[in-house]
C-alpha cells in the first residue's frame, strides 16, 4: 500500500491535471455533483464537470453563533452577514441562499445529511416555536427544541425545492443509527408529494425500507451512492430488490461518494461489478431478456 500511495503521489506531482483526467477519461463521467459543505454552492472552479449541491445542514443545526454542525461549520462563520439578523431576516437569508444557489450558481439539488447529528423524523413545528429557539444559549436548549428548530427550516427548504423544481437529497442509514431508518421520512415525503426525494446509500442497513418507500411514493428515488463500497453484497441484494419493486428504472440512481479521483474510479468499478452481476442473474433466472437487461443498464 505504501508503494501504491507513493506511485499515486508521483503521478499527481508530474501531472497537476491528473485528477480531472481520471474523472473525464477513465471514469468517463459527464458530470459529478459537488457537495462542498465548507463552501456551499461551489463547482470547484470546473463548471464543465461539477454541478453544485446546496447542503442545508449548517442552517438546520446551528441556531446560535456558538452552535456547530457535524462538520464544525456555522452560518456565523461562513456568512458574516447573518450577524445581528432577527429570525425573520435570518430565514429570508437562508431561503435566498438556497434560491441563489440554484438560479445563479447552477445548483441541481439541495442536500440534508442531518442523520449524522439527530433522528431524521421531521415534524412540522410552528414558526413561533422555531423563533423561540433562535439565538438561545445552546447549553439551555433541549433536544426537542433543537429538532423543532431544524424541522421548521427543513420544511421551508423543502417547499422551496419543490418551487424551484430541484430534488432534495437525504442521507439515510449509517449515521446515528438509532434515528436514521429511512421510514422516519415517510411523513415528510407525504407532506410534499410534488418534491422529489432522493434517498441515499440504500438506507443501509435498511435497504428494503427504501425500496418500499419508492414503491408507495412516486416522488421517491433510490440512490445506491456509496453502497457498493459499504458492502458489495448488500448492493447486489438491494439492486435485485429495487428492480422488482421500484416502478421505473429511472428512479434508481448511483454515485461514487468519493473524496479523490482514484476512489471515484474504484467506486465505478465496484458498481459496474454489481450491475453486471445482478443483470446476469436476472437474465439467467428469466426475469429479463438480454435486450431488457442492456436497456436497464443504459
C-alpha positions as a Markdown table, in Angstrom:
| # | Residue | x | y | z |
|---|---|---|---|---|
| 1 | Unk | 0.0 | 0.0 | 0.0 |
| 2 | Unk | 2.9 | 2.4 | 0.7 |
| 3 | Unk | 4.3 | 1.7 | -2.7 |
| 4 | Unk | 1.0 | 2.3 | -4.4 |
| 5 | Unk | 0.4 | 5.5 | -2.4 |
| 6 | Unk | 3.9 | 6.8 | -3.4 |
| 7 | Unk | 3.2 | 6.0 | -7.0 |
| 8 | Unk | -0.1 | 7.9 | -6.9 |
| 9 | Unk | 1.7 | 10.9 | -5.3 |
| 10 | Unk | 4.4 | 10.9 | -8.0 |
| 11 | Unk | 1.8 | 10.8 | -10.8 |
| 12 | Unk | 0.0 | 13.8 | -9.4 |
| 13 | Unk | 3.3 | 15.7 | -9.0 |
| 14 | Unk | 4.1 | 15.0 | -12.6 |
| 15 | Unk | 0.6 | 16.0 | -13.9 |
| 16 | Unk | -1.4 | 18.6 | -12.0 |
| 17 | Unk | -4.5 | 17.8 | -14.0 |
| 18 | Unk | -4.4 | 14.1 | -13.4 |
| 19 | Unk | -7.4 | 14.1 | -11.1 |
| 20 | Unk | -9.5 | 15.7 | -13.8 |
| 21 | Unk | -8.2 | 13.3 | -16.5 |
| 22 | Unk | -9.1 | 10.3 | -14.3 |
| 23 | Unk | -12.7 | 11.5 | -13.9 |
| 24 | Unk | -13.1 | 12.5 | -17.6 |
| 25 | Unk | -11.1 | 9.9 | -19.4 |
| 26 | Unk | -11.0 | 6.8 | -17.3 |
| 27 | Unk | -14.3 | 7.1 | -15.4 |
| 28 | Unk | -15.9 | 8.9 | -18.4 |
| 29 | Unk | -18.1 | 10.9 | -16.0 |
| 30 | Unk | -20.2 | 13.5 | -17.8 |
| 31 | Unk | -20.8 | 15.4 | -14.6 |
| 32 | Unk | -20.5 | 14.9 | -10.8 |
| 33 | Unk | -22.5 | 16.5 | -8.0 |
| 34 | Unk | -20.2 | 18.6 | -5.8 |
| 35 | Unk | -21.3 | 18.7 | -2.2 |
| 36 | Unk | -18.7 | 21.3 | -0.9 |
| 37 | Unk | -20.0 | 21.8 | 2.6 |
| 38 | Unk | -17.2 | 24.2 | 3.5 |
| 39 | Unk | -18.1 | 26.4 | 0.5 |
| 40 | Unk | -21.7 | 25.7 | -0.2 |
| 41 | Unk | -22.7 | 26.1 | -3.9 |
| 42 | Unk | -19.1 | 25.8 | -5.2 |
| 43 | Unk | -18.4 | 24.0 | -8.5 |
| 44 | Unk | -14.7 | 23.7 | -7.6 |
| 45 | Unk | -13.8 | 26.0 | -10.4 |
| 46 | Unk | -14.8 | 23.4 | -13.0 |
| 47 | Unk | -18.4 | 24.1 | -14.1 |
| 48 | Unk | -17.8 | 21.8 | -17.1 |
| 49 | Unk | -17.5 | 18.8 | -14.7 |
| 50 | Unk | -19.1 | 19.6 | -11.4 |
| 51 | Unk | -22.7 | 20.6 | -10.6 |
| 52 | Unk | -23.1 | 22.2 | -7.2 |
| 53 | Unk | -25.4 | 20.9 | -4.5 |
| 54 | Unk | -26.6 | 23.2 | -1.7 |
| 55 | Unk | -26.3 | 21.4 | 1.6 |
| 56 | Unk | -28.7 | 22.7 | 4.2 |
| 57 | Unk | -27.2 | 21.1 | 7.4 |
| 58 | Unk | -25.3 | 24.1 | 8.7 |
| 59 | Unk | -28.6 | 26.1 | 8.8 |
| 60 | Unk | -30.6 | 23.3 | 10.2 |
| 61 | Unk | -28.3 | 22.6 | 13.1 |
| 62 | Unk | -27.0 | 26.0 | 14.1 |
| 63 | Unk | -29.4 | 28.3 | 15.8 |
| 64 | Unk | -26.7 | 30.3 | 17.7 |
| 65 | Unk | -23.2 | 31.6 | 16.8 |
| 66 | Unk | -21.7 | 29.0 | 19.3 |
| 67 | Unk | -23.5 | 26.0 | 17.7 |
| 68 | Unk | -21.7 | 23.8 | 15.2 |
| 69 | Unk | -22.8 | 21.1 | 12.8 |
| 70 | Unk | -21.1 | 17.8 | 12.4 |
| 71 | Unk | -18.5 | 19.3 | 10.0 |
| 72 | Unk | -17.7 | 22.0 | 12.6 |
| 73 | Unk | -19.4 | 24.7 | 10.5 |
| 74 | Unk | -21.7 | 27.5 | 11.4 |
| 75 | Unk | -23.6 | 30.1 | 9.4 |
| 76 | Unk | -21.9 | 32.8 | 11.6 |
| 77 | Unk | -18.5 | 31.5 | 10.5 |
| 78 | Unk | -19.3 | 31.0 | 6.8 |
| 79 | Unk | -21.6 | 34.0 | 6.3 |
| 80 | Unk | -20.6 | 37.0 | 8.5 |
| 81 | Unk | -23.6 | 39.0 | 7.1 |
| 82 | Unk | -26.0 | 37.0 | 9.3 |
| 83 | Unk | -24.6 | 38.6 | 12.4 |
| 84 | Unk | -27.3 | 40.7 | 14.0 |
| 85 | Unk | -30.2 | 39.4 | 11.9 |
| 86 | Unk | -33.6 | 38.8 | 13.5 |
| 87 | Unk | -35.3 | 35.5 | 12.9 |
| 88 | Unk | -37.4 | 36.7 | 10.0 |
| 89 | Unk | -34.4 | 38.2 | 8.3 |
| 90 | Unk | -32.3 | 35.1 | 9.0 |
| 91 | Unk | -35.0 | 32.8 | 7.5 |
| 92 | Unk | -35.1 | 35.1 | 4.5 |
| 93 | Unk | -31.3 | 34.8 | 4.2 |
| 94 | Unk | -31.4 | 31.0 | 4.4 |
| 95 | Unk | -34.0 | 30.7 | 1.7 |
| 96 | Unk | -32.4 | 33.3 | -0.5 |
| 97 | Unk | -29.1 | 31.5 | -0.2 |
| 98 | Unk | -30.7 | 28.3 | -1.4 |
| 99 | Unk | -32.5 | 30.1 | -4.2 |
| 100 | Unk | -29.4 | 31.9 | -5.5 |
| 101 | Unk | -27.5 | 28.6 | -5.4 |
| 102 | Unk | -29.9 | 27.2 | -8.0 |
| 103 | Unk | -30.7 | 30.4 | -10.0 |
| 104 | Unk | -27.2 | 31.9 | -10.0 |
| 105 | Unk | -24.7 | 29.1 | -9.3 |
| 106 | Unk | -26.5 | 26.3 | -11.2 |
| 107 | Unk | -27.1 | 24.0 | -8.2 |
| 108 | Unk | -29.0 | 21.0 | -9.2 |
| 109 | Unk | -30.2 | 19.8 | -5.7 |
| 110 | Unk | -30.5 | 20.5 | -2.0 |
| 111 | Unk | -29.0 | 18.0 | 0.4 |
| 112 | Unk | -29.6 | 17.0 | 4.0 |
| 113 | Unk | -27.1 | 15.0 | 5.9 |
| 114 | Unk | -28.5 | 15.6 | 9.4 |
| 115 | Unk | -28.7 | 11.9 | 10.1 |
| 116 | Unk | -25.1 | 12.3 | 11.4 |
| 117 | Unk | -26.5 | 14.5 | 14.2 |
| 118 | Unk | -30.1 | 13.6 | 15.0 |
| 119 | Unk | -33.0 | 11.5 | 14.0 |
| 120 | Unk | -34.4 | 12.1 | 10.5 |
| 121 | Unk | -38.0 | 12.1 | 11.7 |
| 122 | Unk | -39.1 | 15.5 | 10.6 |
| 123 | Unk | -42.1 | 17.2 | 12.2 |
| 124 | Unk | -44.0 | 20.3 | 11.1 |
| 125 | Unk | -43.5 | 22.8 | 14.0 |
| 126 | Unk | -44.8 | 26.3 | 14.1 |
| 127 | Unk | -42.9 | 29.4 | 13.2 |
| 128 | Unk | -43.3 | 30.6 | 16.8 |
| 129 | Unk | -41.6 | 27.6 | 18.3 |
| 130 | Unk | -38.6 | 27.9 | 16.0 |
| 131 | Unk | -38.4 | 31.6 | 16.6 |
| 132 | Unk | -38.1 | 31.0 | 20.4 |
| 133 | Unk | -35.0 | 28.8 | 19.9 |
| 134 | Unk | -33.2 | 31.2 | 17.6 |
| 135 | Unk | -30.1 | 32.8 | 19.3 |
| 136 | Unk | -30.7 | 30.9 | 22.6 |
| 137 | Unk | -27.7 | 29.7 | 24.6 |
| 138 | Unk | -27.0 | 26.1 | 23.2 |
| 139 | Unk | -26.4 | 24.9 | 26.7 |
| 140 | Unk | -30.0 | 25.8 | 27.6 |
| 141 | Unk | -31.8 | 24.3 | 24.6 |
| 142 | Unk | -33.0 | 20.7 | 24.8 |
| 143 | Unk | -33.1 | 18.2 | 22.0 |
| 144 | Unk | -36.8 | 18.5 | 21.3 |
| 145 | Unk | -36.5 | 22.3 | 20.8 |
| 146 | Unk | -33.3 | 21.8 | 18.7 |
| 147 | Unk | -35.1 | 19.4 | 16.5 |
| 148 | Unk | -38.2 | 21.6 | 16.2 |
| 149 | Unk | -36.0 | 24.5 | 15.1 |
| 150 | Unk | -34.3 | 22.3 | 12.4 |
| 151 | Unk | -37.6 | 20.8 | 11.3 |
| 152 | Unk | -39.0 | 24.3 | 10.7 |
| 153 | Unk | -36.2 | 25.2 | 8.3 |
| 154 | Unk | -36.2 | 21.7 | 6.7 |
| 155 | Unk | -39.9 | 22.3 | 5.8 |
| 156 | Unk | -39.2 | 25.7 | 4.5 |
| 157 | Unk | -36.3 | 24.4 | 2.3 |
| 158 | Unk | -38.4 | 21.5 | 1.1 |
| 159 | Unk | -41.1 | 23.9 | 0.0 |
| 160 | Unk | -38.5 | 26.0 | -1.8 |
| 161 | Unk | -37.0 | 22.9 | -3.6 |
| 162 | Unk | -40.5 | 22.0 | -4.8 |
| 163 | Unk | -41.0 | 25.5 | -6.1 |
| 164 | Unk | -37.6 | 25.5 | -7.9 |
| 165 | Unk | -38.1 | 22.0 | -9.3 |
| 166 | Unk | -34.9 | 20.6 | -7.8 |
| 167 | Unk | -34.7 | 17.3 | -5.8 |
| 168 | Unk | -34.0 | 17.0 | -2.1 |
| 169 | Unk | -31.2 | 14.5 | -1.3 |
| 170 | Unk | -31.3 | 12.9 | 2.1 |
| 171 | Unk | -28.6 | 10.8 | 3.8 |
| 172 | Unk | -30.3 | 7.7 | 5.3 |
| 173 | Unk | -28.7 | 4.9 | 7.3 |
| 174 | Unk | -25.3 | 4.7 | 8.9 |
| 175 | Unk | -25.5 | 8.0 | 10.6 |
| 176 | Unk | -26.7 | 7.9 | 14.2 |
| 177 | Unk | -28.3 | 4.5 | 13.7 |
| 178 | Unk | -31.0 | 5.0 | 16.3 |
| 179 | Unk | -32.7 | 7.6 | 14.2 |
| 180 | Unk | -31.5 | 7.1 | 10.6 |
| 181 | Unk | -34.0 | 4.5 | 9.4 |
| 182 | Unk | -35.5 | 5.9 | 6.2 |
| 183 | Unk | -39.0 | 5.1 | 7.3 |
| 184 | Unk | -38.7 | 8.1 | 9.6 |
| 185 | Unk | -39.0 | 10.2 | 6.5 |
| 186 | Unk | -42.4 | 9.0 | 5.3 |
| 187 | Unk | -44.4 | 11.8 | 6.9 |
| 188 | Unk | -42.1 | 14.4 | 5.3 |
| 189 | Unk | -42.3 | 12.6 | 1.9 |
| 190 | Unk | -46.1 | 12.6 | 2.2 |
| 191 | Unk | -46.2 | 16.2 | 3.2 |
| 192 | Unk | -44.5 | 17.3 | -0.1 |
| 193 | Unk | -45.8 | 14.9 | -2.8 |
| 194 | Unk | -44.6 | 17.3 | -5.5 |
| 195 | Unk | -41.0 | 17.2 | -4.3 |
| 196 | Unk | -38.6 | 14.5 | -5.5 |
| 197 | Unk | -36.8 | 13.0 | -2.5 |
| 198 | Unk | -33.6 | 11.1 | -3.4 |
| 199 | Unk | -32.8 | 8.7 | -0.6 |
| 200 | Unk | -29.0 | 8.0 | -0.3 |
| 201 | Unk | -27.0 | 4.8 | 0.4 |
| 202 | Unk | -29.9 | 2.4 | 0.0 |
| 203 | Unk | -30.7 | 3.4 | 3.6 |
| 204 | Unk | -28.1 | 0.7 | 4.7 |
| 205 | Unk | -28.8 | -1.4 | 6.7 |
| 206 | Unk | -32.5 | -0.7 | 6.0 |
| 207 | Unk | -32.3 | -1.2 | 2.2 |
| 208 | Unk | -35.7 | -2.9 | 1.8 |
| 209 | Unk | -37.4 | 0.1 | 3.6 |
| 210 | Unk | -36.0 | 2.4 | 0.9 |
| 211 | Unk | -37.5 | 0.2 | -1.8 |
| 212 | Unk | -40.8 | 0.1 | 0.0 |
| 213 | Unk | -40.9 | 3.9 | 0.1 |
| 214 | Unk | -40.2 | 4.2 | -3.6 |
| 215 | Unk | -42.9 | 1.6 | -4.3 |
| 216 | Unk | -45.5 | 3.5 | -2.4 |
| 217 | Unk | -44.4 | 7.1 | -3.1 |
| 218 | Unk | -43.9 | 8.2 | -6.8 |
| 219 | Unk | -41.8 | 11.2 | -5.6 |
| 220 | Unk | -39.1 | 8.9 | -4.1 |
| 221 | Unk | -35.9 | 7.9 | -5.9 |
| 222 | Unk | -33.5 | 5.4 | -4.5 |
| 223 | Unk | -29.8 | 6.2 | -4.8 |
| 224 | Unk | -27.2 | 3.4 | -4.4 |
| 225 | Unk | -24.5 | 6.1 | -3.9 |
| 226 | Unk | -21.7 | 4.7 | -1.7 |
| 227 | Unk | -23.5 | 1.3 | -1.1 |
| 228 | Unk | -21.2 | -0.8 | -3.3 |
| 229 | Unk | -18.2 | 0.4 | -1.2 |
| 230 | Unk | -20.0 | -0.2 | 2.1 |
| 231 | Unk | -21.0 | -3.7 | 1.1 |
| 232 | Unk | -20.9 | -5.2 | -2.4 |
| 233 | Unk | -23.2 | -8.0 | -1.1 |
| 234 | Unk | -25.8 | -5.5 | 0.1 |
| 235 | Unk | -25.6 | -3.5 | -3.1 |
| 236 | Unk | -26.2 | -6.7 | -5.2 |
| 237 | Unk | -29.1 | -7.8 | -3.0 |
| 238 | Unk | -30.6 | -4.2 | -3.0 |
| 239 | Unk | -30.4 | -3.7 | -6.7 |
| 240 | Unk | -32.1 | -7.1 | -7.3 |
| 241 | Unk | -34.9 | -6.0 | -5.0 |
| 242 | Unk | -35.2 | -2.4 | -6.4 |
| 243 | Unk | -35.6 | -3.8 | -9.9 |
| 244 | Unk | -38.6 | -5.7 | -8.7 |
| 245 | Unk | -40.3 | -3.1 | -6.5 |
| 246 | Unk | -39.4 | 0.3 | -7.9 |
| 247 | Unk | -41.9 | 1.1 | -10.6 |
| 248 | Unk | -39.5 | 2.7 | -13.1 |
| 249 | Unk | -35.8 | 2.2 | -13.7 |
| 250 | Unk | -35.2 | 6.0 | -14.0 |
| 251 | Unk | -35.9 | 6.2 | -10.3 |
| 252 | Unk | -32.8 | 4.1 | -9.4 |
| 253 | Unk | -29.6 | 6.0 | -9.3 |
| 254 | Unk | -25.9 | 5.6 | -8.3 |
| 255 | Unk | -23.0 | 7.8 | -7.4 |
| 256 | Unk | -19.5 | 7.3 | -6.1 |
| 257 | Unk | -19.5 | 9.4 | -2.9 |
| 258 | Unk | -15.7 | 9.9 | -3.1 |
| 259 | Unk | -13.1 | 12.3 | -2.0 |
| 260 | Unk | -10.5 | 11.5 | -4.6 |
| 261 | Unk | -10.4 | 10.6 | -8.3 |
| 262 | Unk | -8.8 | 7.3 | -7.7 |
| 263 | Unk | -11.6 | 6.4 | -5.2 |
| 264 | Unk | -14.2 | 7.6 | -7.7 |
| 265 | Unk | -12.7 | 5.2 | -10.3 |
| 266 | Unk | -12.7 | 2.4 | -7.7 |
| 267 | Unk | -16.3 | 3.1 | -6.8 |
| 268 | Unk | -17.3 | 3.0 | -10.5 |
| 269 | Unk | -15.6 | -0.4 | -10.9 |
| 270 | Unk | -17.4 | -1.7 | -7.8 |
| 271 | Unk | -20.8 | -0.5 | -9.2 |
| 272 | Unk | -20.1 | -2.0 | -12.6 |
| 273 | Unk | -19.4 | -5.3 | -10.9 |
| 274 | Unk | -22.7 | -5.1 | -9.0 |
| 275 | Unk | -24.7 | -4.1 | -12.1 |
| 276 | Unk | -23.2 | -6.8 | -14.3 |
| 277 | Unk | -23.8 | -9.5 | -11.7 |
| 278 | Unk | -27.4 | -8.5 | -11.0 |
| 279 | Unk | -28.3 | -8.3 | -14.6 |
| 280 | Unk | -26.6 | -11.6 | -15.5 |
| 281 | Unk | -28.6 | -13.3 | -12.7 |
| 282 | Unk | -31.8 | -11.6 | -13.8 |
| 283 | Unk | -31.3 | -12.9 | -17.3 |
| 284 | Unk | -30.3 | -16.4 | -16.1 |
| 285 | Unk | -33.4 | -16.5 | -13.9 |
| 286 | Unk | -35.6 | -15.5 | -16.8 |
| 287 | Unk | -36.7 | -12.3 | -15.1 |
| 288 | Unk | -35.2 | -10.2 | -18.0 |
| 289 | Unk | -34.3 | -10.8 | -21.6 |
| 290 | Unk | -30.8 | -9.8 | -22.8 |
| 291 | Unk | -32.1 | -6.7 | -24.6 |
| 292 | Unk | -34.1 | -5.6 | -21.5 |
| 293 | Unk | -31.0 | -6.0 | -19.3 |
| 294 | Unk | -29.0 | -3.8 | -21.7 |
| 295 | Unk | -31.8 | -1.2 | -21.7 |
| 296 | Unk | -31.8 | -1.2 | -17.9 |
| 297 | Unk | -28.0 | -0.8 | -17.8 |
| 298 | Unk | -28.2 | 2.1 | -20.1 |
